[in-house]
Amino acid sequence: MTPSFHAGEQAMQVRAGVQAQMAQIGPRVLRDHMPDQHREFFALLPFLLVGSVDAQGQPWASVLAGAPGFLQSPDARHLHIRARPLPHDPLNATLREGAPLGLLGIEPHTRRRNRMNGTASLQGDGFTVEVGQSFGNCPKYIQPREAAWVPQAPAGRLAFEGPGLDEDARAMVRAADTFFIATAHPQAVAGGERSHGVDVSHRGGPPGFVKVDGEVLTVPDYMGNHFFNTLGNIALHPKAGLLFVDFDRGDLLYLAVQAQVVWDGSVRLLRMQVTHARRVQGALPLRWATPG
C-alpha cells in the first residue's frame, strides 16, 4: 500500500516522535475524494487560497474570490472554480492544463478549513481540479473575521516588485496575524504519487508573530495536526511562496522565499529568506468584518 505521507513528512514526524501515530491516522483522514461536507463547505465560500508552482520550481500562494457558489463540486473527485486570477497574481502565469495545485478553503469566522491538492483542467469560465488528496484541518490559530465578496472588483495596482522587501512590505508583514504558505514536493511538476503535490496552508498568531530582520522572516511553528505537509515539503524542496493580506485595504503581498526548518530544542522555527517580493494595492474584492 502506498504510504499516506511522503519521505519529507515522515522525516518530520519521526523528529517529532509521532510517526507511528500518524501512520495509523493517515489512511483514515487523507482521502482521494471530497466527503459531502467538504463539497458543501466549498460552495459557501467567497474566496479560495491556491498554491501553484512555476517553471523554475518556485511555489506561489494566491487567492481567488467570487460570489458564494463560485466553487462547485459536480462529484466527489472534482471541484470547479469559476474565477480568473486577480491582476498581478502569480497564478496568471502558473495556471495551465495539468498544473499541480494545492487548495485551501477557509472560513475564518467559523474557523473551519479544508485542504485539497490535485491537477487542473482549464475551462472557459475557470478551471476544475481533480482531487489527489483531500483532508480537513484543525481550527487552531485562525483569527476570526468574516469575508463578503464585493461585486465591483478593484483593478489592483502593482505598487512594488523587487528582489527584497520595501518598507511598506515590512510594515505589512510585521502587522500581520495571518499569512498563507505554498510549498511543493520536488516531483510535483513531473507528477507522481498523490502525496507528491503542491500544498497551501494557513499560518496565524498574534500580530507580530512573524519576525522581520532585513530580508529574513522567522515564524514559530505552532503545534498542529502533525501532518507536516508544509515542513515535509520544505525538507525536500526548500522553496516556498507566501501571501500576506491587508484586510483593511485589500492589498496583497506575494513573496518567494528560501525556507528552512530550525529545531531549537522542543521549539520549531520556520526561517525564510525573501528572494522576490510583489506588492499589489487594492486588489482583493472582499470586505472583512469582525463577527458579532
KEKE-3310 file (N, C-alpha, C; in steps of 0.2 Angstrom, whole numbers, plus 5000, padded with zeros to 4 digits):
npx = (5004:5003:5011:5003:5010:5023:5042:5048:5038:5037:5050:5049:5039:5045:5055:5048:5042:5030:5028:5023:5010:5004:5005:4995:4984:4984:4979:4966:4961:4966:4960:4955:4945:4932:4923:4905:4902:4913:4912:4900:4904:4914:4906:4900:4909:4917:4930:4946:4961:4975:4989:5002:5015:5029:5038:5052:5051:5047:5036:5020:5009:4992:4976:4959:4943:4925:4907:4898:4896:4904:4913:4910:4906:4905:4905:4912:4926:4930:4932:4925:4930:4925:4932:4944:4962:4968:4972:4990:4993:5003:4997:4992:5002:5006:4995:4989:4985:4984:4992:4999:4991:4988:4974:4965:4952:4944:4936:4936:4928:4921:4931:4933:4942:4947:4957:4965:4973:4978:4976:4974:4962:4958:4944:4932:4926:4934:4942:4944:4948:4955:4954:4968:4973:4962:4958:4953:4957:4964:4957:4965:4973:4967:4962:4947:4937:4925:4922:4916:4910:4914:4906:4910:4924:4940:4954:4967:4983:5000:5012:5024:5039:5052:5068:5069:5061:5051:5049:5035:5031:5038:5032:5019:5020:5025:5014:5005:4993:4990:4995:4998:5005:5013:5020:5029:5031:5046:5044:5032:5029:5033:5024:5018:5016:5000:5003:5013:5012:5007:5005:4995:4994:4988:4994:4994:4994:4997:4997:5013:5019:5026:5043:5054:5069:5079:5079:5075:5063:5056:5046:5037:5033:5019:5011:5001:4992:5001:5003:5013:5013:5018:5031:5037:5037:5046:5057:5062:5062:5067:5060:5047:5031:5024:5009:5003:4990:4982:4969:4961:4963:4964:4976:4989:5002:5014:5027:5042:5052:5067:5067:5069:5069:5070:5076:5075:5078:5064:5056:5050:5056:5052:5062:5065:5071:5069:5067:5061:5049:5032:5021:5004:4992:4975:4969:4961:4944:4936:4927:4930:4924:4922:4916:4900)
npy = (4994:5011:5024:5036:5048:5057:5055:5067:5072:5061:5061:5072:5069:5058:5065:5073:5063:5056:5047:5034:5035:5044:5036:5027:5036:5043:5035:5035:5048:5055:5057:5051:5058:5071:5072:5073:5084:5093:5096:5103:5113:5121:5127:5137:5147:5164:5165:5158:5150:5146:5136:5135:5131:5137:5137:5136:5129:5136:5139:5147:5157:5160:5170:5168:5175:5177:5178:5168:5151:5152:5141:5125:5108:5095:5082:5069:5069:5081:5098:5113:5129:5144:5157:5169:5172:5186:5203:5204:5193:5179:5167:5169:5166:5153:5145:5132:5119:5104:5108:5105:5109:5116:5118:5128:5129:5141:5147:5160:5165:5155:5146:5135:5124:5117:5106:5102:5094:5093:5091:5103:5106:5116:5127:5137:5146:5146:5134:5117:5106:5090:5079:5074:5072:5074:5083:5087:5101:5106:5119:5128:5144:5152:5168:5176:5183:5189:5187:5196:5196:5208:5215:5224:5223:5228:5236:5234:5238:5238:5240:5238:5229:5218:5211:5210:5216:5231:5245:5247:5234:5227:5233:5228:5215:5214:5218:5208:5195:5184:5173:5165:5150:5142:5127:5114:5097:5090:5082:5087:5094:5085:5075:5061:5051:5053:5060:5068:5082:5099:5111:5122:5132:5138:5150:5157:5169:5180:5198:5202:5190:5185:5188:5200:5203:5212:5204:5192:5182:5175:5163:5155:5138:5133:5120:5108:5097:5087:5082:5088:5093:5106:5108:5096:5096:5107:5101:5093:5101:5116:5129:5141:5149:5164:5173:5188:5197:5213:5216:5227:5236:5228:5225:5215:5205:5196:5184:5176:5164:5157:5143:5136:5124:5126:5118:5120:5114:5109:5118:5123:5132:5142:5148:5160:5166:5180:5181:5186:5199:5205:5218:5222:5234:5237:5225:5214:5209:5209:5212:5214:5209:5210:5196:5196)
npz = (5000:4996:5005:5016:5018:5012:5010:5016:5025:5033:5039:5047:5055:5062:5069:5077:5085:5082:5072:5071:5076:5066:5055:5057:5057:5045:5033:5037:5036:5025:5010:4993:4988:4990:5005:5007:5016:5014:5001:5001:5009:5002:4993:5000:5001:4999:4994:4990:4993:4984:4979:4969:4957:4948:4932:4936:4948:4959:4972:4973:4983:4981:4979:4976:4972:4973:4971:4983:4979:4968:4969:4965:4967:4956:4957:4969:4966:4960:4959:4954:4949:4946:4942:4938:4939:4950:4946:4942:4950:4954:4949:4937:4928:4931:4931:4921:4909:4917:4928:4944:4959:4975:4986:4998:5007:5018:5032:5041:5051:5057:5059:5052:5040:5025:5015:5000:4986:4969:4951:4938:4926:4912:4909:4900:4909:4920:4929:4933:4947:4949:4962:4971:4984:4999:5013:5030:5042:5057:5068:5074:5078:5069:5065:5069:5057:5045:5029:5014:4998:4985:4972:4963:4957:4962:4953:4956:4959:4954:4966:4970:4965:4967:4972:4986:5001:5002:5012:5015:5013:5023:5034:5033:5034:5048:5055:5053:5057:5051:5038:5022:5015:5002:4997:4989:4983:4977:4966:4961:4949:4939:4941:4950:4965:4974:4986:4982:4979:4977:4990:5000:5014:5030:5041:5057:5071:5085:5081:5075:5076:5065:5063:5057:5050:5041:5026:5030:5037:5052:5059:5072:5073:5077:5086:5077:5067:5065:5053:5045:5032:5025:5031:5028:5014:5013:5018:5008:4997:4997:4995:4995:4994:4999:5005:5010:5017:5018:5027:5029:5018:5007:5000:4993:4997:4989:4991:4987:4994:5001:5011:5028:5041:5057:5071:5088:5102:5110:5102:5086:5072:5058:5046:5034:5019:5010:4992:4982:4980:4978:4978:4979:4977:4983:4978:4981:4980:4992:5007:5025:5041:5059:5067:5075)
capx = (5000:5006:5011:4999:5014:5030:5048:5049:5033:5038:5056:5047:5035:5050:5059:5043:5040:5023:5027:5018:5003:5002:5005:4988:4979:4984:4974:4959:4959:4969:4956:4956:4939:4930:4917:4900:4903:4918:4909:4895:4908:4917:4901:4898:4915:4918:4937:4949:4968:4978:4996:5005:5022:5031:5043:5058:5050:5046:5029:5017:5002:4987:4969:4954:4937:4919:4901:4897:4894:4909:4916:4905:4909:4900:4906:4917:4933:4931:4930:4925:4931:4923:4936:4951:4967:4967:4978:4997:4994:5007:4993:4991:5007:5007:4989:4989:4982:4988:4996:4998:4988:4985:4969:4963:4945:4944:4930:4939:4923:4919:4937:4933:4946:4948:4963:4965:4978:4976:4978:4970:4960:4955:4938:4930:4924:4938:4946:4942:4954:4954:4957:4973:4972:4958:4958:4951:4962:4962:4955:4969:4977:4963:4959:4941:4935:4921:4923:4910:4913:4912:4905:4914:4931:4945:4958:4973:4989:5007:5015:5031:5041:5059:5071:5068:5055:5052:5047:5028:5030:5040:5026:5013:5022:5026:5007:5001:4991:4989:4998:4997:5011:5013:5026:5029:5036:5050:5041:5025:5028:5034:5019:5020:5011:4995:5006:5019:5009:5008:5001:4994:4992:4987:4998:4991:4996:4996:5001:5020:5022:5032:5048:5057:5076:5081:5076:5074:5057:5056:5040:5036:5029:5015:5008:4995:4989:5006:5004:5019:5013:5022:5038:5039:5039:5052:5063:5064:5062:5067:5057:5040:5028:5020:5004:5000:4984:4980:4962:4958:4964:4963:4982:4991:5010:5017:5034:5045:5057:5071:5065:5072:5066:5076:5074:5078:5075:5057:5053:5052:5055:5052:5066:5063:5075:5065:5071:5057:5043:5027:5015:4998:4987:4968:4967:4956:4937:4932:4927:4930:4921:4923:4910:4897)
capy = (5000:5017:5027:5042:5053:5056:5055:5073:5072:5056:5063:5077:5065:5055:5070:5075:5057:5055:5044:5028:5038:5046:5030:5024:5041:5045:5032:5037:5055:5058:5054:5053:5061:5075:5070:5078:5090:5097:5099:5108:5119:5125:5131:5143:5152:5169:5166:5151:5150:5142:5135:5133:5131:5140:5133:5136:5126:5141:5139:5154:5157:5165:5170:5169:5177:5177:5177:5161:5147:5151:5135:5120:5101:5091:5075:5069:5069:5087:5105:5118:5136:5149:5163:5171:5175:5193:5206:5204:5187:5174:5162:5171:5163:5146:5141:5129:5112:5099:5110:5103:5114:5115:5122:5129:5133:5143:5151:5162:5167:5149:5143:5129:5124:5110:5106:5098:5095:5089:5094:5107:5106:5123:5128:5144:5151:5145:5128:5111:5102:5083:5078:5070:5071:5079:5081:5093:5103:5109:5126:5132:5149:5156:5174:5177:5188:5187:5190:5197:5197:5215:5213:5229:5221:5233:5235:5232:5242:5235:5246:5237:5222:5218:5205:5210:5219:5238:5247:5246:5227:5226:5235:5224:5208:5215:5219:5203:5190:5178:5173:5158:5147:5137:5123:5109:5091:5091:5079:5089:5096:5079:5070:5056:5049:5058:5064:5072:5088:5106:5112:5129:5131:5144:5151:5163:5170:5187:5202:5202:5183:5185:5192:5203:5205:5213:5200:5186:5181:5170:5161:5149:5133:5130:5113:5107:5091:5083:5080:5091:5094:5111:5107:5090:5098:5111:5097:5090:5106:5122:5135:5142:5156:5167:5178:5192:5201:5218:5215:5234:5240:5224:5225:5209:5204:5189:5183:5170:5163:5150:5141:5130:5122:5126:5114:5123:5110:5107:5123:5123:5138:5142:5154:5161:5172:5183:5181:5191:5202:5209:5221:5225:5238:5237:5220:5209:5211:5206:5216:5210:5212:5206:5193:5198)
capz = (5000:4996:5011:5015:5019:5008:5014:5020:5030:5038:5042:5052:5060:5066:5073:5082:5089:5081:5065:5072:5077:5060:5050:5058:5056:5038:5029:5038:5035:5019:5005:4986:4986:4995:5008:5006:5020:5011:4995:5003:5013:4997:4989:5004:5002:4994:4992:4990:4993:4979:4979:4962:4956:4941:4928:4940:4954:4964:4973:4974:4986:4978:4982:4971:4975:4969:4975:4986:4974:4963:4969:4965:4966:4952:4960:4975:4964:4956:4961:4948:4951:4941:4943:4935:4944:4951:4942:4945:4954:4950:4946:4930:4924:4933:4930:4915:4909:4920:4933:4950:4963:4981:4988:5005:5009:5025:5034:5047:5057:5060:5060:5048:5034:5022:5010:4994:4981:4963:4945:4935:4919:4911:4906:4898:4914:4925:4929:4938:4950:4951:4968:4973:4992:5002:5021:5035:5046:5064:5068:5078:5076:5064:5068:5067:5053:5041:5022:5010:4991:4983:4965:4959:4958:4961:4947:4958:4956:4956:4969:4971:4964:4968:4975:4993:5004:5003:5019:5016:5014:5030:5039:5032:5037:5055:5057:5051:5061:5046:5031:5019:5013:4997:4996:4984:4983:4971:4960:4959:4942:4935:4943:4955:4970:4977:4991:4979:4976:4979:4996:5003:5021:5034:5047:5061:5078:5087:5077:5076:5076:5060:5065:5051:5051:5034:5021:5034:5041:5056:5062:5076:5070:5082:5086:5074:5067:5064:5046:5042:5024:5024:5033:5025:5008:5013:5019:5002:4992:5002:4992:4997:4992:5005:5004:5016:5015:5022:5027:5028:5012:5001:4997:4993:4996:4987:4992:4986:4999:5003:5018:5032:5047:5063:5078:5094:5107:5108:5098:5079:5069:5050:5044:5027:5016:5004:4986:4977:4983:4974:4982:4974:4981:4982:4973:4984:4981:4998:5013:5031:5047:5065:5068:5081)
cpx = (5004:5006:5007:5004:5021:5036:5049:5044:5035:5045:5054:5043:5040:5053:5054:5040:5033:5022:5022:5011:5000:5001:4998:4983:4978:4979:4967:4956:4961:4965:4958:4950:4937:4923:4911:4900:4908:4916:4904:4899:4911:4912:4899:4903:4915:4926:4940:4957:4971:4986:4997:5012:5024:5036:5050:5057:5049:5038:5027:5010:4998:4980:4965:4947:4931:4913:4901:4894:4899:4913:4910:4909:4904:4900:4911:4924:4935:4929:4931:4926:4930:4926:4942:4956:4966:4973:4984:4998:4998:5003:4992:4996:5008:5001:4989:4986:4987:4992:4994:4996:4987:4979:4967:4957:4945:4939:4932:4934:4921:4925:4937:4938:4947:4953:4962:4970:4976:4979:4972:4968:4956:4949:4937:4929:4928:4942:4943:4949:4951:4957:4962:4973:4967:4958:4956:4958:4960:4961:4959:4972:4973:4960:4952:4939:4931:4921:4916:4913:4910:4912:4909:4921:4936:4950:4965:4979:4996:5010:5022:5033:5049:5062:5071:5062:5057:5049:5040:5027:5032:5035:5020:5014:5022:5019:5003:4999:4989:4993:4997:5003:5010:5020:5024:5034:5040:5048:5034:5024:5029:5028:5022:5014:5006:4999:5012:5016:5011:5003:5001:4991:4991:4992:4995:4994:4995:5000:5008:5023:5027:5037:5052:5064:5079:5077:5074:5068:5057:5049:5040:5032:5025:5012:5002:4993:4994:5007:5010:5019:5018:5029:5041:5041:5045:5058:5066:5065:5061:5065:5049:5038:5023:5015:5002:4995:4983:4972:4958:4958:4963:4970:4985:4999:5012:5024:5036:5051:5061:5069:5069:5069:5071:5073:5078:5075:5068:5053:5055:5051:5055:5056:5066:5067:5071:5069:5067:5050:5038:5021:5010:4993:4980:4966:4962:4949:4933:4932:4926:4927:4922:4916:4907:4895)
cpy = (5006:5021:5034:5048:5052:5056:5061:5073:5067:5057:5068:5074:5061:5059:5072:5069:5055:5050:5038:5030:5040:5041:5027:5029:5042:5042:5033:5044:5058:5054:5055:5056:5066:5072:5075:5085:5095:5100:5104:5115:5124:5129:5137:5148:5157:5170:5159:5153:5145:5142:5132:5134:5133:5135:5132:5132:5130:5141:5146:5152:5162:5165:5171:5171:5177:5177:5169:5157:5147:5145:5130:5113:5097:5084:5075:5070:5076:5093:5110:5125:5140:5156:5163:5173:5183:5196:5206:5198:5182:5168:5163:5167:5155:5142:5138:5122:5107:5101:5107:5109:5112:5120:5122:5133:5134:5148:5154:5163:5161:5144:5136:5130:5117:5111:5101:5099:5091:5092:5097:5105:5113:5123:5135:5148:5150:5139:5123:5108:5095:5082:5073:5067:5076:5077:5088:5095:5106:5116:5130:5138:5153:5162:5175:5183:5185:5190:5190:5199:5204:5214:5218:5228:5227:5231:5232:5235:5239:5241:5245:5230:5223:5212:5205:5214:5227:5239:5246:5238:5225:5227:5230:5217:5209:5215:5213:5198:5184:5179:5166:5156:5142:5133:5117:5103:5092:5087:5081:5091:5090:5074:5065:5053:5054:5062:5069:5078:5094:5107:5119:5128:5138:5144:5158:5163:5178:5191:5203:5195:5182:5190:5194:5205:5206:5209:5193:5186:5175:5169:5155:5144:5130:5123:5113:5100:5085:5080:5082:5092:5100:5110:5101:5092:5102:5107:5094:5096:5113:5129:5135:5149:5158:5172:5181:5196:5207:5218:5222:5237:5235:5223:5217:5209:5197:5189:5176:5169:5156:5149:5136:5130:5122:5123:5117:5120:5108:5112:5122:5130:5137:5148:5154:5167:5174:5184:5186:5193:5206:5211:5224:5228:5237:5231:5215:5212:5208:5212:5212:5213:5207:5202:5195:5192)
cpz = (5000:5002:5010:5015:5015:5013:5019:5026:5035:5042:5048:5057:5065:5071:5079:5087:5088:5074:5066:5073:5070:5055:5051:5056:5049:5034:5030:5036:5028:5013:4998:4983:4991:4998:5006:5009:5017:5005:4996:5006:5007:4994:4993:5004:4997:4992:4993:4989:4988:4979:4972:4962:4949:4938:4932:4946:4960:4966:4974:4978:4983:4981:4976:4975:4970:4974:4977:4980:4968:4963:4969:4964:4963:4955:4965:4972:4961:4960:4956:4951:4945:4943:4939:4940:4944:4947:4946:4950:4950:4947:4939:4925:4925:4932:4922:4915:4912:4926:4940:4955:4970:4983:4995:5005:5016:5026:5041:5053:5060:5061:5057:5042:5032:5016:5005:4989:4975:4957:4941:4927:4917:4907:4904:4903:4920:4924:4934:4940:4951:4957:4968:4980:4994:5009:5024:5039:5053:5064:5072:5075:5071:5068:5065:5063:5047:5034:5018:5003:4989:4975:4961:4961:4957:4956:4950:4955:4959:4959:4970:4969:4964:4971:4982:4995:5004:5010:5020:5017:5021:5035:5039:5035:5045:5058:5057:5057:5057:5040:5028:5015:5008:4997:4991:4985:4977:4965:4958:4952:4937:4936:4947:4959:4972:4982:4988:4975:4978:4985:4997:5009:5024:5040:5051:5068:5079:5082:5079:5077:5071:5062:5058:5053:5044:5029:5024:5038:5045:5059:5066:5073:5076:5081:5082:5073:5065:5057:5043:5035:5022:5025:5030:5017:5008:5015:5013:4996:4995:4999:4994:4995:4998:5002:5010:5013:5020:5021:5027:5022:5006:4997:4998:4993:4995:4988:4990:4991:4999:5010:5021:5038:5052:5069:5083:5100:5105:5104:5091:5076:5061:5049:5036:5024:5010:4998:4981:4981:4977:4978:4978:4979:4979:4977:4975:4984:4986:5004:5019:5037:5053:5066:5075:5086)
residu = (MET:THR:PRO:SER:PHE:HIS:ALA:GLY:GLU:GLN:ALA:MET:GLN:VAL:ARG:ALA:GLY:VAL:GLN:ALA:GLN:MET:ALA:GLN:ILE:GLY:PRO:ARG:VAL:LEU:ARG:ASP:HIS:MET:PRO:ASP:GLN:HIS:ARG:GLU:PHE:PHE:ALA:LEU:LEU:PRO:PHE:LEU:LEU:VAL:GLY:SER:VAL:ASP:ALA:GLN:GLY:GLN:PRO:TRP:ALA:SER:VAL:LEU:ALA:GLY:ALA:PRO:GLY:PHE:LEU:GLN:SER:PRO:ASP:ALA:ARG:HIS:LEU:HIS:ILE:ARG:ALA:ARG:PRO:LEU:PRO:HIS:ASP:PRO:LEU:ASN:ALA:THR:LEU:ARG:GLU:GLY:ALA:PRO:LEU:GLY:LEU:LEU:GLY:ILE:GLU:PRO:HIS:THR:ARG:ARG:ARG:ASN:ARG:MET:ASN:GLY:THR:ALA:SER:LEU:GLN:GLY:ASP:GLY:PHE:THR:VAL:GLU:VAL:GLY:GLN:SER:PHE:GLY:ASN:CYS:PRO:LYS:TYR:ILE:GLN:PRO:ARG:GLU:ALA:ALA:TRP:VAL:PRO:GLN:ALA:PRO:ALA:GLY:ARG:LEU:ALA:PHE:GLU:GLY:PRO:GLY:LEU:ASP:GLU:ASP:ALA:ARG:ALA:MET:VAL:ARG:ALA:ALA:ASP:THR:PHE:PHE:ILE:ALA:THR:ALA:HIS:PRO:GLN:ALA:VAL:ALA:GLY:GLY:GLU:ARG:SER:HIS:GLY:VAL:ASP:VAL:SER:HIS:ARG:GLY:GLY:PRO:PRO:GLY:PHE:VAL:LYS:VAL:ASP:GLY:GLU:VAL:LEU:THR:VAL:PRO:ASP:TYR:MET:GLY:ASN:HIS:PHE:PHE:ASN:THR:LEU:GLY:ASN:ILE:ALA:LEU:HIS:PRO:LYS:ALA:GLY:LEU:LEU:PHE:VAL:ASP:PHE:ASP:ARG:GLY:ASP:LEU:LEU:TYR:LEU:ALA:VAL:GLN:ALA:GLN:VAL:VAL:TRP:ASP:GLY:SER:VAL:ARG:LEU:LEU:ARG:MET:GLN:VAL:THR:HIS:ALA:ARG:ARG:VAL:GLN:GLY:ALA:LEU:PRO:LEU:ARG:TRP:ALA:THR:PRO:GLY)
# end
